[in-house]
Amino acid sequence: TWTLADDLHLHILGFLSLPDLARAALISSAWARLVATNELWLALCHRMWAGRQVSEACRALQSNARSALHSSLTEARVCQIKIPELCSLEWSFRFKKIAGAAWTATDPWWLGEPARTLHFAPDGRLCWSEQAWDGKM
């Protein structure tokens, strides 16, 4: 079981960068034990994954959160997307402000509603959500 001191240490360690965590593990065997805990790495996963697309394969590794984080960071360096992955995701669409008022005036996102969504089909078609354009434009 953890003492209050360990819980506080884990909380503080959760704010460190990965290089700083590696240095913290060198301080003592007690700190090395804390840095090695899955609870710490799971907190780091949640912090680093917030608002980001993370594969289900990485999320499935959370029982070994350090490996999950490592895998997600490796995936994040990928500069291409393969067709199966492109077609498996839901994409959001909205006009940028620079498009002008004629376009943003009918864009749900600019009207405080959820953005339009679409999927890419393997044959290259765009499949808009059912209500994507709702008779507008």
Order of alpha helices (4+ residues) and beta strands (2+ residues): alpha-alpha-alpha-alpha-alpha-alpha-alpha-beta-alpha-beta-beta
